[in-house]
Amino acid sequence: MTDWGWLVPLPVVLPLSAAGLALALYRRPRLQRIVSLATLTIVAVVSAALLVIADSGPVVVEVGDWAAPVGISLVADRLSALMLTVSSVVILCVLIYSLAQGREDGERFAPISIFHPTYLVLSAGVANAFLSGDLFNIYVGFEILLAASYVLITLSGTRERIRAGTIYVVVAILSSVLFLVAIAAIYAAVGTVNLAQLAIRLPEVDPGVRLVLQCMLLLAFGIKAAVFPLSSWLPDSYPTAPAPVTAVFAGLLTKVGVYAIIRTQSLLFPGGRLDDILMWVALATMVVGILGAVAQDDVKRLLSFTLVSHIGYMMFGIALGSVHGWSAAIYYVAHHITVQTALFLVVGLIERFGGTTSLDRLGGLAKMTPVLAVLFFVPAMNLGGIPPFSGFLGKVGLLEAGVELGTPTGYALVVGSVVTSLLTLYALIKAWNKAFWQSPPEELPANRVPMMMVAPTAALVVVSLALTVFAGPLYGYTGRAAQTLQERWPYIEAVLPDGQRGEGESQRAADDAEVGG
């Protein structure tokens, strides 16, 4: 363990410990709120510290001091630290939003005693998936966050939410089974699930077997990331959940799947054997998703389809297989997490104010609540790729990488990206005109919107703008992350310094060695 290694497990350990404490305090909702807020604030600070520290090289901690590959390694490199930092900020902002909503609504829509422990478990699962240096432990992280999401998506137990939750659970279980089967097959083929050791051993496996293993992982992660044609479950599942739950799902859960694809494609399966197929998948995801968005008359469903569509941009960068493409994809993931979450939070405010998310029933919001108008307009234009916002910068980076590739498929993706961006802008402008400019068909209830719900939403909008202001340093960081991904050896050597085992050693193993000596 390095000098800063003790920081690495905290984003996992702290929320899990706090979840147990929050559950024990189920009769004391005020203390639950304090525990959750304090814990996630500390996690955000720790994540930001790891973001800076990891820029000097991967930070590795071996759980229980068991040396890799036998023990489980947690690894904070540039990619995982960036994803962890952005996700921690988003989770904290959504928590503050949900606390304000809870104060207004009581337990009518979300039983507080259940919400806080579950939300903290979700945070731990996301962090574990990002930090794990072990394929099976990534699966554990997925299952932790999915188990928590099963509860969150069905909060309040309405018929619509139970139906949507059932679909979500079935799809999630299917992807988890595929992932588990893939892990079993990989272990049977190479005898390890440690990512660094897999990176060394998989090239020695028969190419046909290796291709099958790669396809199995891509299929499992593709379902989690909502990549077309594995995305039909998402638009029916997300819009029915409470606003903060929908926001954190839209911002994070699919990105965990995208992160897993980036990590495994770069570290375990270099060479790009499936890159051409992934390019066509990316193009189909972009186009089909945005065509679905254009056809919607409910703003929640519209944003759910844009979520699917913009996963295609991330797959575009991954499929290019170049440092430039991976760098743009990582930047776009960070951008999309903040912008998509902010938009869903704004929609929650719109629903509270106007009593609906149907574009046919909304209208005149720009005059009645100009603050909401600004909060919707800024991230909407950002998502649509209007310069100089981060969405524009991310898309330009992807387009440059596609042109740099210089193949017919690359040019097709460039054209598809531009068309998708224009259709995204059209869909969002249509929503803006209907909800904010046109007169409402009937008088809206104009309910009060708590300032403590507006504040975290505005904070996320500011964070999305910060990605624009600091685009230069951030692109430099993602470029270094992408370079490390392509080189692979910095990650491998950090986990397995001698190519065989890590530096940790349990006390029991040391005692056995002394006895044997």
Disulfide bonds with the S-S distance in Angstrom:
none
